[in-house]
Amino acid sequence: MVDVHPDDVSPLVAVAEALAREAGALILDGRRQHVSVAATKSSAQDVVTAMDLASEALLRRRLAERRPDDGILGEEEGFQAGTSGITWVVDPIDGTVNYLYGLPAYAVSVAAVVGPPEPAAWTVVAGCVFAPEDGRTYTAGRGLGARLDGRALQVNAARPLIDSLVGTGFGYTASRRRSQARIIADLLPRVRDIRRVGSAALDLCTLASGGLDLYFERGLQPWDLAAGALVAQEAGAQVTGLRGQPAQEAMTVAGSAERVTELIELLEGLEADSDA
């Protein structure tokens, strides 16, 4: 695995921010026009818009110009290997259903990782999550902390679970939704409340900025996770999976270390990493 010198992290953060902002401007302009479904993925409800495709094409063009030796992993066009040891993991619109319906909770997520382009094996070194509707810009560099519009972020101190506001998300297949409904029914009486915003990247960044105490979700893909997880970690959150595994598609759990341990115990007892 290539080593990224600390002096090289800030320039990578700057690239992530510049690209996320440019793609964000593109999709915001596109939102003012008619937005239609271009394709579907895991189910008929899991949609791709033309602006998802246009945003990722823009990100790939700009990365080819700025970082021609780096690899790229994107939600819409897959993995293109590079030679530098750095891979950019991009989500052109995180929260596509929100975008389709005109809801403001969507974002562009851009992250630089070293190692294999999969959450269980990589190290995320730089990232930006940009929310075009209100201009919120979350940035983080490994070892450099996390920021919202330049302001340093810190996760909330651990609260009792019953006083914790918990974020989550749901899949788009019927079998997964049935399982997730069972988990929520058990968890809801144990916490302050549950929020479902519809963008994993923004959920993780909201956790980093104190708007959530805990977050968990099954089914996150690499592009959902990369930049937001780094923002949360650099703000002091533990970001992990179940059964001693790292955060990945099976399950991602984030929050203060003490409370994450308690939530993990509950989720493991409920077999929340299974669709049964």
C-alpha positions in Angstrom: 0.0 0.0 0.0 1.3 3.4 -0.9 2.1 5.8 1.9 0.7 9.3 1.7 2.9 11.9 3.4 1.1 14.2 5.8 2.2 17.2 3.7 0.3 15.6 0.7 -3.0 15.2 2.5 -4.1 18.9 2.4 -3.7 19.1 -1.4 -5.8 16.0 -1.8 -8.5 17.6 0.4 -8.4 20.7 -1.8 -8.9 18.5 -4.9 -11.8 16.7 -3.3 -13.5 20.0 -2.3 -13.0 21.6 -5.7 -14.4 18.7 -7.6 -17.4 18.2 -5.2 -18.3 21.9 -5.5 -18.1 21.8 -9.3 -20.2 18.7 -9.5 -22.6 20.1 -6.9 -23.1 23.3 -9.0 -23.9 21.1 -12.0 -26.5 19.0 -10.3 -28.1 22.1 -8.5 -28.5 23.7 -11.9 -30.0 20.5 -13.2 -32.5 20.3 -10.3 -34.1 23.6 -11.6 -34.9 21.7 -14.8 -37.1 18.6 -15.1 -35.5 15.6 -13.4 -36.4 12.1 -14.7 -35.3 8.6 -14.0 -32.6 7.3 -16.4 -32.3 3.8 -15.0 -32.8 1.6 -11.9 -30.5 -0.6 -9.9 -31.4 -3.0 -7.1 -35.2 -2.5 -7.5 -37.6 -0.3 -9.5 -37.5 2.1 -6.6 -33.7 2.4 -6.6 -33.2 5.0 -9.3 -30.5 6.8 -11.3 -31.2 10.1 -12.9 -29.5 11.7 -15.9 -27.8 14.1 -13.6 -26.2 11.2 -11.6 -24.5 10.2 -14.9 -23.6 13.7 -15.9 -22.1 14.5 -12.4 -20.0 11.4 -12.4 -18.8 12.0 -16.0 -17.7 15.5 -14.8 -15.8 14.1 -11.8 -14.0 11.6 -14.0 -13.0 14.2 -16.5 -11.7 16.6 -13.9 -9.8 13.8 -12.1 -8.2 12.7 -15.4 -7.0 16.3 -15.8 -5.8 16.9 -12.3 -4.7 13.4 -11.2 -4.2 11.3 -14.3 -2.3 8.5 -12.5 -4.9 7.9 -9.9 -7.7 5.3 -10.0 -11.4 6.1 -9.8 -14.3 4.1 -8.3 -17.7 5.7 -9.0 -21.3 4.6 -8.3 -22.4 4.7 -11.9 -19.4 3.7 -14.0 -17.4 1.4 -11.7 -13.7 1.0 -11.2 -10.9 2.3 -13.3 -7.5 1.3 -12.0 -4.6 3.8 -11.7 -0.9 3.5 -11.1 -0.3 5.9 -8.2 -1.8 3.8 -5.4 -4.5 6.4 -4.8 -8.1 5.8 -5.8 -10.8 8.4 -5.9 -14.2 7.1 -4.6 -17.0 9.3 -5.9 -20.8 9.4 -5.4 -22.1 11.9 -8.0 -25.4 12.3 -6.1 -25.8 10.7 -2.7 -29.5 10.9 -2.0 -30.8 10.4 -5.5 -34.4 9.8 -4.5 -34.4 13.1 -2.5 -32.9 14.8 -5.6 -35.6 13.3 -7.8 -38.4 14.6 -5.5 -36.9 18.0 -4.9 -35.9 17.4 -1.3 -32.7 19.2 -0.2 -30.9 16.3 1.5 -28.6 15.2 -1.2 -24.8 15.7 -1.7 -21.7 15.0 -3.8 -19.2 12.9 -2.1 -15.5 12.7 -3.2 -12.8 10.9 -1.3 -9.2 9.8 -1.9 -8.2 6.3 -0.5 -5.1 4.2 -0.5 -5.1 0.4 -0.7 -7.7 -1.8 -2.4 -10.9 0.2 -3.3 -13.1 -1.5 -0.7 -14.0 -0.3 2.8 -12.7 -3.3 4.6 -9.2 -2.8 3.2 -8.6 0.8 2.3 -7.4 3.8 4.3 -9.3 7.0 3.5 -6.9 10.0 3.5 -9.0 12.9 2.2 -12.6 13.7 1.5 -15.3 16.2 0.9 -19.1 16.0 1.2 -20.8 19.0 -0.5 -24.6 19.8 -0.1 -25.5 21.9 -3.1 -28.9 23.2 -1.8 -27.4 25.1 1.1 -23.7 25.1 0.3 -22.6 23.1 3.4 -19.1 21.9 2.8 -17.7 19.1 5.0 -14.0 18.4 4.6 -11.5 16.1 6.3 -7.9 15.0 5.9 -6.4 12.0 7.7 -4.8 13.4 10.9 -6.0 16.9 10.1 -9.4 16.9 11.6 -12.8 17.6 10.1 -14.5 20.9 9.2 -17.8 22.3 8.2 -17.3 25.5 6.2 -13.9 25.8 7.8 -15.2 25.3 11.4 -13.6 22.4 13.3 -16.1 19.6 14.1 -16.4 17.4 17.2 -19.0 14.6 17.8 -21.3 14.8 20.8 -20.1 13.4 24.1 -21.7 10.0 24.9 -25.2 10.2 26.1 -27.3 7.4 27.6 -28.8 5.4 24.7 -32.3 6.5 25.8 -31.3 10.1 25.2 -29.5 9.5 21.9 -30.8 10.6 18.5 -30.0 7.9 16.0 -29.8 8.1 12.2 -30.3 5.2 9.9 -31.3 4.4 6.3 -33.2 1.6 4.5 -32.5 -0.5 1.5 -34.6 -0.8 -1.7 -35.5 -4.5 -1.8 -38.5 -5.9 0.0 -36.6 -8.6 1.9 -34.1 -6.1 3.4 -36.9 -3.6 4.3 -38.8 -6.3 6.2 -35.6 -7.0 8.2 -34.9 -3.4 8.8 -38.4 -2.7 10.0 -38.0 -5.5 12.6 -34.8 -3.8 13.8 -36.4 -0.4 14.1 -39.4 -1.7 16.0 -37.1 -3.2 18.6 -34.7 -0.2 18.8 -37.2 2.7 18.7 -38.3 2.3 22.4 -34.7 2.3 23.5 -33.6 5.7 22.1 -34.6 9.3 22.0 -35.8 9.0 18.4 -34.7 7.9 14.9 -34.1 10.0 11.9 -34.0 8.8 8.2 -32.7 11.6 6.0 -31.9 9.6 2.8 -28.2 10.3 2.3 -25.6 8.3 4.1 -22.9 10.8 3.5 -24.9 13.6 5.0 -25.9 11.3 8.0 -22.2 10.7 8.8 -21.4 14.4 8.4 -24.4 15.3 10.6 -23.1 13.0 13.2 -19.7 14.7 13.0 -21.3 18.1 13.5 -23.4 17.1 16.5 -26.8 16.7 14.8 -27.0 13.0 15.6 -25.6 11.0 18.5 -25.4 7.6 16.7 -25.8 6.2 13.2 -26.1 2.8 11.7 -27.0 1.4 8.3 -26.9 -1.9 6.4 -26.1 -1.9 2.7 -23.7 1.0 2.3 -21.6 0.9 -0.8 -18.0 2.2 -0.9 -19.1 5.5 -2.5 -21.7 6.0 0.2 -19.2 5.6 3.0 -15.8 6.9 2.0 -15.8 10.7 2.5 -18.5 10.8 5.2 -16.8 8.1 7.3 -13.6 10.1 7.3 -15.4 13.3 8.3 -17.0 11.4 11.2 -13.7 9.7 12.3 -11.7 13.0 12.2 -14.5 14.6 14.3 -13.8 11.9 17.0 -16.4 9.2 16.1 -15.7 5.5 16.0 -16.9 4.1 12.7 -17.0 0.3 12.6 -19.0 -2.8 11.7 -20.5 -5.7 13.6 -18.7 -8.8 15.0 -15.3 -7.2 15.0 -15.5 -6.3 11.3 -14.7 -2.8 9.9 -17.5 -0.6 8.5 -18.7 -2.1 5.2 -21.8 -3.2 3.3 -22.9 -5.7 6.0 -23.2 -2.9 8.6 -21.8 0.5 9.5 -22.1 1.9 13.0 -20.8 5.3 14.1 -20.8 7.5 17.1 -18.9 8.0 20.4 -16.9 4.8 21.2 -18.8 4.1 24.5 -22.2 4.3 22.9 -21.2 2.5 19.7 -20.2 -0.5 21.8 -23.7 -0.6 23.4 -25.5 -0.2 20.0 -23.3 -2.9 18.5 -24.4 -5.3 21.2 -28.0 -4.6 20.5 -27.6 -4.9 16.7 -25.7 -8.1 16.9 -28.4 -9.6 19.2 -31.0 -8.6 16.6 -28.9 -10.1 13.8 -29.1 -6.7 12.1 -26.5 -7.7 9.5 -28.8 -10.3 8.1 -31.9 -9.9 5.8 -33.6 -12.9 7.4 
